[in-house]
């Protein structure tokens, strides 16, 4: 999950006027067990709106099968809002 947070903050840093991010909702759907060891994580920023960022993350097991999906909605405060 550390990679997921690094991707989130890199994306936020690329947005010039985002001042703060407050996590509002995480929803995880496990399709199969996630085993210890090497797994692959892919993240997609689905939408960056005026007040909310929607992000989807997928965890793939070592054999390449989809193991879990994470949907994250984050509330954002822009510098123009105080």
N, C-alpha and C positions, 0 to 999 in steps of 0.2 A: 504494500500500500504506500510505502514511502515514495516510490516512483510516481504514483498517482498524484500525491500532494506536490511533488516537484513540478510536474507538468502543469498543475493548476496555477501555482504561483508564477511560473514563467509566463503563462498566458496572461495573467493579471498584470504582470510587470510590463507587458507589451501594450497594454491599454493605458494611455497616458493619464486619464482623469479618474481612474478607480482608486479611491482612498482606502477603503476597508472592505473586507469580505466577512460576512457572518454566515456560518453554516446553518441551513434551515431544515434540510431533509436528506437522509440517505436511505435508499431502498436497495437491498441486496437479494438477488434471486440466485440460489445455488442450483446448478444443473447436475452436478456430480461432486463428489468430495474433492477438495483442494488439498493435495498432498504436500508435505514438506519437500523442499528441493527446488529445482529450477522450474519456474513458471513464467509465462509471458503475459505482460499487461499492455493493453492498448487503450488509449483514451481518445474520445472525440468530444469537442465542444459543440454541442448541438445548437445552442443559441446563446448569444450574449445580448440581452435586452437592456432596457434602461435601468431596471431594478433587480433583475434576476439572471443568473448564469445557469444554464442546464448542461450537465456533463454526463456522458455515458462512458463507463469503463468496463472492459471485458478481461477476464482472467482465463488464460488458456493453460491447460496442463502440459506436462513435458511431451506427451504424445500429440499435442496440437488440438485437442478437443476443447470446446468451450466448457469451462468449469463453473463460472459465475459471471453474473452481470450486475453492475452497480449503476444506479441512477442517482445523481446528486444534484440538488438544487441549492444554490447559494444566493443569499441576498447580498446585494452590493450597495455601497455608498460611494457616490462620486464626489470628487473634490468641489464641484460646483454646488453641492447640496449642504456643505458645512462640514 
